[in-house]
Amino acid sequence: MDMKSIIIVGCGPGGLDCLTIAAQQEICQAKVLVGTARLLDSFPDVVAERLVIGCDIARGLDAMAARIETGPMVVLVTGDPGLCSLARPVIERFGRAACRVIPGISSLQAAFASIGEDWFGARILSAHHTTPDIDPASLAGDARLAILAGNPANAAWVDALAQALLPTHEIFLCENLTLPDESIRHLHTLTLPMNPASRSILLLIRKDLRQ
């Protein structure tokens, strides 16, 4: 395997105007383009073999290995590769020496920017795939919280967190950031809106920081 034969590209939170120039250049030069069907569909004009990675990550990695000699292989990941992305299993399988990472704008960056809030020191939890193994009430001492949400299976935990922190924190529900149907709502009730978008981030900011 040639050094740096796999390029992992952060595609940002969704809107193509958030794609960096470095990311665009690597995508255009790819001989093999890897990613979810949604991400691959975002680049219809790129001439490359397309490899869809679905829920079976191990199978997808095997398919990548079979094509490693084809030429530049670009792996598309949502947001930034360093945050809950396909980058981790790819690097674990092929090694850091074989991979180059092109950072992208994360949905968290977009969420905090949308409310004009500093996110240094924020605690980040994911309730997107599994329910966090932590008591929501125990998070009341955190000044800034960001929850990757949008999974109905974990809605009860997210709702319990909102109820526990609403007296002391301001709560913002950010959905479909950078996309045409983007929605950013400042919540004032103990019950979160029903059926939030799958691309949702919940921000909980201590009230004294918002003054």
Backbone hydrogen bonds, N-H to C=O, Kabsch-Sander energy under -0.5 kcal/mol:
donor,donor_aa,acceptor,acceptor_aa,energy
4,K,97,A,-1.4
5,S,2,D,-1.1
6,I,98,A,-2.3
7,I,73,M,-3.0
8,I,6,I,-0.6
8,I,100,R,-3.2
9,V,7,I,-0.6
9,V,75,V,-3.0
10,G,8,I,-0.5
10,G,102,I,-2.6
11,C,9,V,-0.5
11,C,77,V,-3.0
12,G,79,G,-1.8
18,C,15,G,-2.0
19,L,16,L,-1.5
24,Q,20,T,-2.2
25,Q,21,I,-2.4
26,E,22,A,-1.9
27,I,23,A,-2.3
28,C,24,Q,-2.2
29,Q,25,Q,-1.1
30,A,27,I,-1.1
31,K,72,P,-2.9
32,V,72,P,-2.0
33,L,49,E,-3.5
34,V,32,V,-0.5
34,V,74,V,-3.2
35,G,51,L,-1.9
40,L,36,T,-2.5
41,D,37,A,-2.2
42,S,38,R,-0.6
42,S,39,L,-1.0
43,F,40,L,-1.7
46,V,43,F,-1.2
48,A,46,V,-1.0
49,E,31,K,-2.6
51,L,33,L,-3.0
52,V,50,R,-0.5
53,I,35,G,-2.3
54,G,52,V,-0.6
57,I,55,C,-1.6
60,G,56,D,-1.9
61,L,57,I,-2.5
62,D,58,A,-1.9
63,A,59,R,-2.0
64,M,60,G,-1.9
65,A,61,L,-2.3
66,A,62,D,-1.7
67,R,63,A,-0.6
67,R,64,M,-1.3
68,I,65,A,-1.0
70,T,67,R,-2.0
73,M,5,S,-1.6
74,V,32,V,-2.9
74,V,72,P,-0.6
75,V,7,I,-3.0
75,V,73,M,-0.5
76,L,34,V,-3.6
76,L,74,V,-0.6
77,V,9,V,-2.4
79,G,12,G,-3.3
83,L,80,D,-1.8
88,R,85,S,-0.9
90,V,86,L,-1.8
91,I,87,A,-2.7
92,E,88,R,-2.5
93,R,89,P,-1.9
94,F,90,V,-2.7
95,G,91,I,-2.4
98,A,95,G,-0.9
99,C,96,R,-1.0
100,R,6,I,-2.5
102,I,8,I,-3.5
102,I,100,R,-0.5
110,A,106,S,-2.0
111,A,107,S,-2.4
112,F,108,L,-2.6
113,A,109,Q,-2.3
114,S,110,A,-1.8
115,I,111,A,-0.8
115,I,112,F,-0.8
116,G,113,A,-1.3
117,E,112,F,-2.6
122,A,119,W,-1.9
123,R,144,R,-2.7
124,I,122,A,-0.5
125,L,146,A,-2.5
127,A,125,L,-0.6
127,A,148,L,-3.0
134,I,132,P,-1.8
138,S,135,D,-1.5
139,L,136,P,-1.7
140,A,137,A,-1.4
142,D,139,L,-1.8
145,L,204,L,-2.2
146,A,123,R,-2.6
147,I,202,L,-2.7
148,L,125,L,-2.7
148,L,146,A,-0.5
149,A,147,I,-0.8
149,A,200,S,-2.5
154,N,151,N,-2.0
155,A,152,P,-1.4
158,V,154,N,-1.9
159,D,155,A,-2.7
160,A,156,A,-2.1
161,L,157,W,-2.0
162,A,158,V,-2.1
163,Q,159,D,-2.3
164,A,160,A,-2.0
165,L,161,L,-1.9
166,L,162,A,-1.9
168,T,165,L,-1.2
169,H,165,L,-2.5
170,E,205,I,-3.5
171,I,187,L,-0.7
172,F,203,L,-2.6
173,L,185,R,-2.7
174,C,172,F,-0.6
174,C,201,I,-3.1
175,E,173,L,-0.5
175,E,183,S,-3.4
176,N,199,R,-2.4
179,L,176,N,-1.9
182,E,179,L,-2.0
183,S,175,E,-2.4
185,R,173,L,-2.6
187,L,171,I,-2.6
187,L,185,R,-0.7
192,L,190,L,-0.5
200,S,149,A,-0.8
200,S,198,S,-1.2
201,I,174,C,-2.7
202,L,147,I,-2.5
203,L,172,F,-2.9
203,L,201,I,-0.6
204,L,145,L,-2.4
205,I,170,E,-2.6
206,R,143,A,-2.9
207,K,168,T,-2.5
209,L,206,R,-1.7
210,R,207,K,-1.4
211,Q,208,D,-0.6
